[in-house]
Amino acid sequence: MIPFFGMVIPNLTGLFGHISFSSYLYWIGYSYFILLSFTIWQGNRYLLFKQREHFDWFDNPVRKLTMLIAANVFYTAPLTSIWLIGWYWFAGFNQTDWNVIYLVTLMNVIAVIFITHVYETVFLIKERERDIVEVEQLKRSKVEAELQALKNQVDPHFMFNSLNTLSYLIEHSKEKALTFNENLSFVYRYILMNKSKNLVQLTEEIRFLQNYYSLIKIRYETGIELKLKLENNYEEYLLPPISLQVLLENTIKHTEFDDSNKLIIDVIQQNSSVVIRNNKRVKELPKPGSKVGLINLSERYRLSTGKNIEIDDGENYFSVSLPLLKMSS
């Protein structure tokens, strides 16, 4: 834009006067006015960037606007006037055309204000885009940190319950304790492999649930029964890992059951959700449970999928519905 303004404005305003195209002064004039254009452009650019270091639109927009206009006018107008007076003297004109000087000065000031406005608009758009990216990155980092903290709770929570079960079996049946310990290694391997993932296939979770259920059966034998009611397309869905196992643990912890009053747990797929339901007989615990399992699962679900689990605490049944995400084809 510097050569453009240095060549167009003199021709539009008559700064060359009687000087013809063939005169050497004509071409010197082009260089002279391009140099003026360069000086105006670079000077205002310097002032603009210096102001951005000290003034902000959001802190004090009136002061920012005032300083921008003042810098544009009080730098551009005197510089242009002095430069044009020098041109009239150098080119040997009989008299200075003040009307032309006024017109060129006004045009330069208007052009500078317009271009400064364009600069500021571009800067604001870029800053807005950068702020949006930074906010999204901060949100994502926060969500990832929260999710990781919740995932880290899964491991000790599972181990605590498993060790309690193992302690019980060691006391009552050493053979069952040995079998439980061997099967536990397979189950724990799944947790180690998948707890860092946000989502796993429903087929993997069902397989893991069946393996974990085999551990539970070692202790409770005929007192517990797991029923799977899945649709043919259940392998097409995803959910956070170790979700079903948490619900199975929660059901066992809070339900009173024995061989004569069996605990029946139904795992039912209903379109794009899976429901874990059990017959309800509330166990009288020595102290209220912390509900860490359900709270943890609910938060992990919200952070991993953006969806909420649904809890139905009915008179005869307790159920939790987990929304599923369909795999993209």
ChimeraX attribute file (.defattr): number of C-alpha atoms within 10 A of each C-alpha:
attribute: neighborCount
match mode: 1-to-1
recipient: residues
	/A:1	9
	/A:2	16
	/A:3	15
	/A:4	10
	/A:5	17
	/A:6	20
	/A:7	17
	/A:8	13
	/A:9	17
	/A:10	18
	/A:11	12
	/A:12	10
	/A:13	15
	/A:14	14
	/A:15	19
	/A:16	19
	/A:17	14
	/A:18	9
	/A:19	15
	/A:20	11
	/A:21	10
	/A:22	8
	/A:23	9
	/A:24	10
	/A:25	17
	/A:26	17
	/A:27	13
	/A:28	12
	/A:29	20
	/A:30	18
	/A:31	15
	/A:32	18
	/A:33	25
	/A:34	21
	/A:35	16
	/A:36	21
	/A:37	23
	/A:38	17
	/A:39	16
	/A:40	22
	/A:41	20
	/A:42	13
	/A:43	15
	/A:44	22
	/A:45	17
	/A:46	11
	/A:47	15
	/A:48	18
	/A:49	10
	/A:50	11
	/A:51	15
	/A:52	14
	/A:53	8
	/A:54	8
	/A:55	16
	/A:56	14
	/A:57	13
	/A:58	8
	/A:59	9
	/A:60	10
	/A:61	12
	/A:62	12
	/A:63	12
	/A:64	18
	/A:65	14
	/A:66	11
	/A:67	16
	/A:68	21
	/A:69	16
	/A:70	12
	/A:71	17
	/A:72	24
	/A:73	20
	/A:74	11
	/A:75	16
	/A:76	25
	/A:77	20
	/A:78	12
	/A:79	15
	/A:80	23
	/A:81	17
	/A:82	11
	/A:83	16
	/A:84	24
	/A:85	15
	/A:86	13
	/A:87	18
	/A:88	18
	/A:89	12
	/A:90	11
	/A:91	15
	/A:92	11
	/A:93	14
	/A:94	8
	/A:95	9
	/A:96	15
	/A:97	15
	/A:98	12
	/A:99	10
	/A:100	16
	/A:101	22
	/A:102	15
	/A:103	13
	/A:104	22
	/A:105	20
	/A:106	16
	/A:107	15
	/A:108	22
	/A:109	21
	/A:110	15
	/A:111	15
	/A:112	20
	/A:113	19
	/A:114	12
	/A:115	15
	/A:116	19
	/A:117	14
	/A:118	12
	/A:119	14
	/A:120	16
	/A:121	12
	/A:122	12
	/A:123	13
	/A:124	13
	/A:125	12
	/A:126	12
	/A:127	12
	/A:128	12
	/A:129	12
	/A:130	12
	/A:131	12
	/A:132	12
	/A:133	12
	/A:134	12
	/A:135	12
	/A:136	12
	/A:137	12
	/A:138	12
	/A:139	12
	/A:140	13
	/A:141	12
	/A:142	12
	/A:143	16
	/A:144	15
	/A:145	12
	/A:146	15
	/A:147	21
	/A:148	16
	/A:149	13
	/A:150	18
	/A:151	21
	/A:152	13
	/A:153	15
	/A:154	20
	/A:155	15
	/A:156	11
	/A:157	13
	/A:158	17
	/A:159	13
	/A:160	11
	/A:161	13
	/A:162	19
	/A:163	13
	/A:164	11
	/A:165	17
	/A:166	23
	/A:167	14
	/A:168	14
	/A:169	20
	/A:170	15
	/A:171	9
	/A:172	12
	/A:173	14
	/A:174	14
	/A:175	11
	/A:176	16
	/A:177	21
	/A:178	14
	/A:179	14
	/A:180	22
	/A:181	16
	/A:182	12
	/A:183	16
	/A:184	19
	/A:185	11
	/A:186	13
	/A:187	18
	/A:188	17
	/A:189	10
	/A:190	16
	/A:191	17
	/A:192	11
	/A:193	10
	/A:194	17
	/A:195	20
	/A:196	13
	/A:197	13
	/A:198	19
	/A:199	18
	/A:200	17
	/A:201	19
	/A:202	23
	/A:203	15
	/A:204	17
	/A:205	20
	/A:206	19
	/A:207	11
	/A:208	21
	/A:209	20
	/A:210	17
	/A:211	17
	/A:212	20
	/A:213	18
	/A:214	17
	/A:215	24
	/A:216	20
	/A:217	15
	/A:218	17
	/A:219	19
	/A:220	16
	/A:221	13
	/A:222	14
	/A:223	16
	/A:224	19
	/A:225	16
	/A:226	17
	/A:227	12
	/A:228	13
	/A:229	13
	/A:230	15
	/A:231	11
	/A:232	8
	/A:233	10
	/A:234	20
	/A:235	15
	/A:236	16
	/A:237	20
	/A:238	23
	/A:239	24
	/A:240	25
	/A:241	28
	/A:242	24
	/A:243	21
	/A:244	25
	/A:245	20
	/A:246	19
	/A:247	18
	/A:248	20
	/A:249	18
	/A:250	16
	/A:251	22
	/A:252	17
	/A:253	14
	/A:254	16
	/A:255	18
	/A:256	17
	/A:257	19
	/A:258	13
	/A:259	11
	/A:260	8
	/A:261	13
	/A:262	15
	/A:263	23
	/A:264	17
	/A:265	20
	/A:266	17
	/A:267	22
	/A:268	17
	/A:269	21
	/A:270	16
	/A:271	12
	/A:272	14
	/A:273	18
	/A:274	22
	/A:275	20
	/A:276	21
	/A:277	23
	/A:278	22
	/A:279	21
	/A:280	20
	/A:281	16
	/A:282	14
	/A:283	12
	/A:284	10
	/A:285	11
	/A:286	6
	/A:287	6
	/A:288	7
	/A:289	11
	/A:290	8
	/A:291	10
	/A:292	14
	/A:293	19
	/A:294	18
	/A:295	12
	/A:296	19
	/A:297	24
	/A:298	19
	/A:299	18
	/A:300	25
	/A:301	23
	/A:302	16
	/A:303	19
	/A:304	17
	/A:305	17
	/A:306	9
	/A:307	16
	/A:308	16
	/A:309	17
	/A:310	13
	/A:311	16
	/A:312	11
	/A:313	12
	/A:314	10
	/A:315	9
	/A:316	10
	/A:317	12
	/A:318	19
	/A:319	21
	/A:320	19
	/A:321	19
	/A:322	25
	/A:323	22
	/A:324	23
	/A:325	19
	/A:326	16
	/A:327	10
	/A:328	6
	/A:329	4
